[in-house]
Amino acid sequence: MTGRREADADVVVVGLGAWGAAALWQLARRGLSAIGVERYGLANTSGSSYGESRMFRTACLEHPGLVPLAQRSRALWRQLETETGAHLLDPTGAMLIGPPDGRIAGGALRAAREHDLDVRVLDRDALHRRCPAHQGLAAGDVAVVEPQGGLTLPERTIEAAVGAARASGARVLTDTLVTAVEHAGDGVAVHTAAGRVLHAAQAVLTPGPWLGRLLPGLPLEVVRMPTTWFTPDAPHERFALNRLPVFMREIDGGDVLWGHGTLPGRTELKLGLEDGGKHFRVVDPETPDRSVAPADWEVLADHLRWAVPGVGRAPSRALAGIYARTPDGQFVIGRPGRDPRVVVAGGCSSHGFKHSLGIGEVVADLVQGKEPAVPLGFTDPDRF
């Protein structure tokens, strides 16, 4: 590439999961010529951006610096809803449950204090009255309730963001595998498996679990994670979403349950187990084993038997997805090696969806050489 006039676009976004779709939307609406490239179809179940619903909260126990990013994401979700007419964020409330000095409830309380968040605290008895599906609560357990938390809809969000990007002029290539991103003059050359090469001034790399294939120097490992839905043994109002809002619950031994009640018109609860580094296996993203078996939910089912009884021993539905994890559990967002031609955003570490739209905005700021409104120095890809 000898000059900008020979480029196919100002920027190529590699990977259109939640983060890449959000970045493409922000870049296109700012007037940049952008191409989005997705290995599979839009809103697929192969990576990390699937599952029909995801928890949204701003009480970010993972890092205090993530609270402003979640707040910005919430505003952008509303903006995307306005632009597209799609319903994408349902503020049903969110609960972080466990010991008040523990990782989940304690971390939420620390975030709430530091950022003056609107939360309230329920003791064990009040929580049981509010959510009778939760059983086996320890005497000191509390629920940190965030009224503005709730559920986001991942597939709809991706489709809406890509649709809005297209409406602003972005081009989209699906079912297109990117095999390499190389420096080419003062820009980049994005190579595809079909032999097509896209030239641009910059590349945004958001391929989710496959980021380590394009940038082998990043210390990412790919985790295979089952997602499970359960049908109650008998219908009961305690399992409805308004009685069992989206939650994370720390239990004895340090395991964390998560999930929510049945959505309107549905019969299944979505319930799962956080990895915590001990339950799910590290895999090759090219051969992760998509089949599911009882071993994928046995530990979870043992916990549910006493913690959320009445939902059955086996899931009514299950999927096996994958996500990328960093050594410190924080994201990787920025310019590796301060390269002016490449921006990366990855390492979601299984807590990244709620930040998707804010990350898309941060990526667009970086592409344009602007200081992001939300400081994310702790996600610097060179920190390792």
C-alpha positions as CSV (number, residue, x, y, z in Angstrom):
1,M,0.0,0.0,0.0
2,T,1.6,3.3,-1.1
3,G,-1.1,5.8,0.1
4,R,-4.5,6.2,1.6
5,R,-6.1,6.5,-1.8
6,E,-5.3,2.8,-2.5
7,A,-6.9,1.6,0.7
8,D,-10.2,-0.3,0.8
9,A,-11.2,1.6,4.0
10,D,-9.9,3.8,6.8
11,V,-10.2,0.9,9.2
12,V,-11.0,-2.8,9.1
13,V,-12.6,-4.4,12.2
14,V,-11.8,-8.1,12.5
15,G,-14.4,-9.9,14.5
16,L,-18.0,-8.8,14.9
17,G,-19.0,-10.2,18.2
18,A,-20.3,-7.7,20.7
19,W,-17.1,-5.6,21.0
20,G,-16.4,-5.6,17.3
21,A,-20.0,-4.8,16.4
22,A,-20.0,-1.9,18.8
23,A,-16.7,-0.6,17.4
24,L,-17.9,-0.8,13.9
25,W,-21.1,1.2,14.8
26,Q,-19.1,3.9,16.5
27,L,-16.5,4.2,13.7
28,A,-19.1,4.4,11.0
29,R,-21.3,6.9,12.7
30,R,-18.2,9.2,13.1
31,G,-17.8,9.1,9.3
32,L,-14.9,6.8,8.9
33,S,-14.8,4.3,6.0
34,A,-15.1,1.0,7.8
35,I,-15.2,-2.7,6.9
36,G,-16.3,-5.3,9.4
37,V,-15.1,-8.9,8.9
38,E,-16.7,-11.8,10.7
39,R,-15.5,-15.4,10.6
40,Y,-19.0,-16.8,11.0
41,G,-22.5,-15.3,10.6
42,L,-23.7,-12.4,12.7
43,A,-24.8,-13.2,16.3
44,N,-23.4,-16.8,16.2
45,T,-22.8,-19.2,19.1
46,S,-19.2,-20.0,18.3
47,G,-17.5,-17.4,20.5
48,S,-18.5,-15.4,23.5
49,S,-21.4,-13.2,22.4
50,Y,-24.4,-15.4,22.6
51,G,-26.9,-16.8,25.0
52,E,-30.1,-14.8,24.6
53,S,-29.5,-12.7,27.8
54,R,-26.6,-11.3,29.7
55,M,-26.4,-9.6,33.1
56,F,-26.0,-5.8,33.2
57,R,-24.8,-4.0,36.3
58,T,-22.6,-1.0,37.1
59,A,-21.5,-2.3,40.5
60,C,-18.4,-3.8,38.9
61,L,-16.6,-5.9,41.5
62,E,-13.9,-6.9,38.9
63,H,-12.2,-3.5,39.0
64,P,-13.4,-0.1,40.2
65,G,-12.3,1.5,36.9
66,L,-14.9,-0.5,35.1
67,V,-17.8,1.3,36.8
68,P,-17.6,4.4,34.5
69,L,-17.3,2.1,31.5
70,A,-20.5,0.3,32.5
71,Q,-22.3,3.6,33.0
72,R,-21.3,4.8,29.6
73,S,-22.4,1.5,28.1
74,R,-25.8,1.9,29.6
75,A,-26.2,5.3,28.0
76,L,-25.0,3.9,24.6
77,W,-27.5,1.0,24.8
78,R,-30.3,3.6,25.1
79,Q,-28.8,5.5,22.2
80,L,-28.6,2.4,20.0
81,E,-32.2,1.5,21.0
82,T,-33.3,5.0,19.9
83,E,-31.4,4.8,16.6
84,T,-32.6,1.3,15.6
85,G,-36.0,0.9,17.4
86,A,-34.8,-2.3,18.9
87,H,-35.4,-3.3,22.6
88,L,-31.9,-4.3,23.9
89,L,-31.7,-3.6,27.7
90,D,-34.3,-4.6,30.2
91,P,-33.8,-2.9,33.6
92,T,-35.2,-5.7,35.8
93,G,-32.7,-5.0,38.6
94,A,-29.6,-7.1,39.5
95,M,-28.5,-8.8,42.7
96,L,-25.1,-9.6,44.0
97,I,-25.4,-12.1,46.8
98,G,-23.1,-13.5,49.4
99,P,-21.1,-12.5,52.5
100,P,-20.8,-8.7,52.9
101,D,-17.0,-9.0,53.0
102,G,-16.9,-11.6,50.2
103,R,-15.8,-11.2,46.6
104,I,-19.3,-10.8,45.1
105,A,-21.5,-8.8,47.5
106,G,-18.4,-7.3,49.1
107,G,-16.9,-6.2,45.8
108,A,-20.2,-4.7,44.7
109,L,-20.4,-2.7,48.0
110,R,-16.9,-1.4,47.5
111,A,-17.7,-0.3,43.9
112,A,-21.0,1.3,45.1
113,R,-19.2,3.3,47.8
114,E,-16.4,4.4,45.6
115,H,-18.7,5.6,42.8
116,D,-21.8,6.6,44.8
117,L,-24.0,4.0,43.1
118,D,-27.7,3.7,43.7
119,V,-27.9,0.3,45.5
120,R,-29.7,-1.1,48.5
121,V,-28.8,-4.0,50.8
122,L,-31.2,-6.8,51.8
123,D,-30.4,-9.1,54.7
124,R,-31.0,-12.8,54.4
125,D,-34.6,-12.7,55.5
126,A,-35.5,-9.8,53.3
127,L,-33.8,-11.5,50.3
128,H,-35.8,-14.7,50.9
129,R,-39.0,-12.8,51.1
130,R,-38.2,-11.0,47.9
131,C,-36.8,-14.0,46.0
132,P,-38.1,-17.2,47.6
133,A,-36.3,-19.3,44.9
134,H,-33.1,-18.6,46.7
135,Q,-32.7,-21.3,49.4
136,G,-29.8,-22.4,51.7
137,L,-28.7,-18.8,52.3
138,A,-26.0,-18.4,55.0
139,A,-26.9,-16.5,58.1
140,G,-24.8,-13.5,57.2
141,D,-25.6,-13.4,53.5
142,V,-26.8,-10.1,52.0
143,A,-28.0,-9.1,48.5
144,V,-26.7,-5.9,47.0
145,V,-29.5,-4.8,44.8
146,E,-28.9,-2.5,41.9
147,P,-32.3,-1.2,40.6
148,Q,-30.9,-0.1,37.3
149,G,-29.2,-3.4,36.6
150,G,-30.9,-6.0,34.5
151,L,-30.6,-8.0,31.3
152,T,-29.0,-7.2,27.9
153,L,-29.9,-9.1,24.8
154,P,-26.6,-10.2,23.1
155,E,-27.8,-11.4,19.7
156,R,-30.2,-8.4,19.3
157,T,-27.4,-6.0,20.4
158,I,-25.0,-7.3,17.7
159,E,-27.6,-7.2,15.0
160,A,-28.7,-3.7,16.0
161,A,-25.1,-2.4,16.1
162,V,-24.1,-3.9,12.8
163,G,-27.4,-2.6,11.3
164,A,-26.7,0.9,12.5
165,A,-23.1,0.7,11.2
166,R,-24.4,-0.4,7.8
167,A,-26.9,2.5,7.8
168,S,-23.9,4.8,8.4
169,G,-22.0,3.3,5.4
170,A,-20.0,0.5,6.9
171,R,-19.5,-2.7,4.8
172,V,-19.7,-6.1,6.3
173,L,-18.2,-9.4,5.3
174,T,-19.5,-12.5,7.0
175,D,-18.3,-16.1,6.7
176,T,-14.8,-14.7,6.1
177,L,-11.8,-16.0,8.0
178,V,-9.0,-13.6,8.6
179,T,-5.7,-15.5,8.6
180,A,-3.2,-12.6,9.2
181,V,-2.9,-8.9,9.7
182,E,0.4,-7.5,8.4
183,H,2.0,-4.1,8.3
184,A,1.9,-2.7,4.8
185,G,3.6,0.6,4.3
186,D,1.9,3.1,6.6
187,G,-1.1,0.9,7.0
188,V,-2.2,-2.7,7.3
189,A,-3.0,-5.6,5.0
190,V,-5.8,-7.9,6.3
191,H,-5.5,-11.4,4.7
192,T,-8.5,-13.7,4.4
193,A,-8.6,-17.4,3.9
194,A,-10.2,-16.9,0.5
195,G,-7.2,-15.0,-0.7
196,R,-8.7,-11.5,-0.6
197,V,-6.5,-8.8,1.0
198,L,-8.1,-5.7,2.5
199,H,-5.9,-2.6,2.8
200,A,-6.6,0.0,5.4
201,A,-4.8,2.7,7.4
202,Q,-5.7,0.8,10.7
203,A,-7.0,-2.5,11.9
204,V,-9.2,-3.1,14.9
205,L,-8.7,-6.7,16.2
206,T,-11.8,-7.9,18.1
207,P,-11.9,-11.6,17.2
208,G,-12.7,-12.8,20.7
209,P,-11.2,-16.2,21.6
210,W,-9.1,-16.1,18.4
211,L,-7.2,-12.9,19.3
212,G,-4.2,-14.9,20.3
213,R,-4.0,-16.4,16.8
214,L,-3.5,-13.0,15.3
215,L,-1.3,-11.6,18.1
216,P,0.6,-14.6,19.5
217,G,2.5,-12.5,22.0
218,L,-0.6,-11.8,24.2
219,P,-0.9,-14.1,27.2
220,L,-4.4,-15.3,26.5
221,E,-5.9,-18.7,27.2
222,V,-9.2,-19.9,25.8
223,V,-11.7,-21.4,28.2
224,R,-14.6,-23.7,27.1
225,M,-17.7,-22.7,29.1
226,P,-21.1,-24.4,29.0
227,T,-24.3,-22.3,29.1
228,T,-27.3,-24.0,30.5
229,W,-31.1,-23.5,30.8
230,F,-33.3,-25.4,33.2
231,T,-37.1,-26.1,33.2
232,P,-38.6,-26.2,36.7
233,D,-40.1,-29.5,37.9
234,A,-43.4,-27.6,38.2
235,P,-44.3,-24.1,37.2
236,H,-44.2,-21.6,40.1
237,E,-44.2,-17.8,40.3
238,R,-41.0,-17.9,42.4
239,F,-39.1,-18.8,39.2
240,A,-40.4,-15.8,37.2
241,L,-38.0,-13.1,36.3
242,N,-39.8,-10.5,38.5
243,R,-39.3,-12.9,41.5
244,L,-35.9,-14.1,40.5
245,P,-34.0,-11.2,38.8
246,V,-30.6,-11.6,37.4
247,F,-28.0,-12.5,40.0
248,M,-24.6,-13.6,41.0
249,R,-24.4,-15.6,44.3
250,E,-21.3,-16.6,46.2
251,I,-21.7,-19.8,48.1
252,D,-19.6,-21.7,50.7
253,G,-16.4,-22.9,49.1
254,G,-16.1,-19.9,46.8
255,D,-18.2,-21.1,43.9
256,V,-20.4,-18.5,42.3
257,L,-23.9,-19.3,40.8
258,W,-25.4,-16.9,38.3
259,G,-28.6,-16.7,36.3
260,H,-32.1,-15.4,36.2
261,G,-35.7,-16.5,36.2
262,T,-38.0,-17.2,33.3
263,L,-38.5,-14.5,30.8
264,P,-42.1,-13.5,29.9
265,G,-43.6,-16.2,27.7
266,R,-40.8,-18.6,28.4
267,T,-40.5,-21.7,30.6
268,E,-36.7,-22.0,31.1
269,L,-34.4,-20.4,33.7
270,K,-30.9,-19.6,32.7
271,L,-28.5,-20.8,35.4
272,G,-24.8,-21.3,35.4
273,L,-21.6,-21.6,37.3
274,E,-18.7,-19.1,37.2
275,D,-15.4,-20.7,36.2
276,G,-13.2,-19.4,39.0
277,G,-10.3,-21.2,37.3
278,K,-11.2,-24.6,38.5
279,H,-14.3,-25.9,36.6
280,F,-13.8,-25.3,32.9
281,R,-11.0,-26.5,30.8
282,V,-8.6,-24.5,28.6
283,V,-8.9,-25.5,24.9
284,D,-7.7,-24.8,21.5
285,P,-10.2,-22.3,19.9
286,E,-10.1,-24.3,16.7
287,T,-11.1,-27.6,18.3
288,P,-13.0,-26.8,21.6
289,D,-15.5,-29.7,21.5
290,R,-18.9,-28.2,21.1
291,S,-20.8,-31.3,22.3
292,V,-22.2,-31.3,25.9
293,A,-22.5,-34.0,28.4
294,P,-23.4,-34.5,32.1
295,A,-19.9,-33.6,33.2
296,D,-20.6,-30.1,32.0
297,W,-23.3,-29.5,34.5
298,E,-22.8,-32.0,37.4
299,V,-21.2,-29.5,39.8
300,L,-23.8,-26.9,39.0
301,A,-26.7,-29.3,39.4
302,D,-25.3,-30.4,42.8
303,H,-25.3,-26.7,44.0
304,L,-28.8,-26.0,42.5
305,R,-30.3,-28.9,44.3
306,W,-30.1,-27.0,47.6
307,A,-29.5,-23.4,46.5
308,V,-32.3,-23.1,43.9
309,P,-34.3,-26.3,44.4
310,G,-37.0,-27.4,42.0
311,V,-35.3,-26.8,38.7
312,G,-34.4,-30.4,37.9
313,R,-31.1,-32.4,37.8
314,A,-30.3,-31.8,34.1
315,P,-30.6,-28.8,31.9
316,S,-33.4,-28.7,29.3
317,R,-30.9,-27.0,26.9
318,A,-27.1,-26.5,26.8
319,L,-24.5,-24.9,24.6
320,A,-20.7,-25.0,24.8
321,G,-19.0,-21.7,24.0
322,I,-15.5,-20.3,24.5
323,Y,-14.0,-17.1,25.8
324,A,-10.5,-15.6,26.2
325,R,-9.0,-15.1,29.6
326,T,-6.1,-12.9,30.7
327,P,-3.8,-13.8,33.6
328,D,-5.2,-10.9,35.8
329,G,-8.8,-11.2,34.6
330,Q,-8.8,-7.7,33.1
331,F,-9.4,-6.8,29.5
332,V,-6.8,-6.1,26.8
333,I,-7.7,-2.8,25.1
334,G,-5.2,-0.5,23.4
335,R,-2.3,-0.3,20.9
336,P,0.1,-3.2,21.4
337,G,3.6,-1.9,21.3
338,R,2.1,1.6,20.7
339,D,1.6,0.6,17.1
340,P,-0.3,3.4,15.4
341,R,-1.8,1.0,12.9
342,V,-3.4,-1.6,15.3
343,V,-6.0,-1.4,18.1
344,V,-6.9,-4.5,20.0
345,A,-9.8,-5.2,22.3
346,G,-10.1,-8.7,23.8
347,G,-9.6,-10.9,26.8
348,C,-13.2,-10.5,28.0
349,S,-12.5,-13.0,30.8
350,S,-16.2,-13.8,31.0
351,H,-17.3,-10.4,32.3
352,G,-17.1,-8.2,29.2
353,F,-20.5,-8.2,27.6
354,K,-22.0,-5.5,29.9
355,H,-19.2,-3.2,28.7
356,S,-19.6,-3.8,25.0
357,L,-20.9,-0.5,23.8
358,G,-18.6,1.5,26.0
359,I,-15.6,-0.5,24.7
360,G,-16.7,0.2,21.1
361,E,-16.6,3.9,21.9
362,V,-13.2,3.6,23.5
363,V,-11.9,1.7,20.4
364,A,-13.2,4.4,18.1
365,D,-11.5,7.1,20.2
366,L,-8.2,5.2,20.0
367,V,-8.5,4.9,16.2
368,Q,-9.1,8.6,15.9
369,G,-6.2,9.4,18.2
370,K,-8.5,10.8,20.9
371,E,-8.1,10.4,24.7
372,P,-11.0,8.0,25.6
373,A,-13.6,9.6,27.9
374,V,-13.3,6.5,30.2
375,P,-9.7,5.9,31.3
376,L,-8.7,2.3,30.9
377,G,-5.0,2.3,31.6
378,F,-5.3,-1.0,33.5
379,T,-6.3,-2.7,30.2
380,D,-3.1,-1.7,28.4
381,P,-2.0,-4.7,26.3
382,D,1.7,-4.0,27.1
383,R,1.2,-4.5,30.8
384,F,2.3,-8.1,30.5
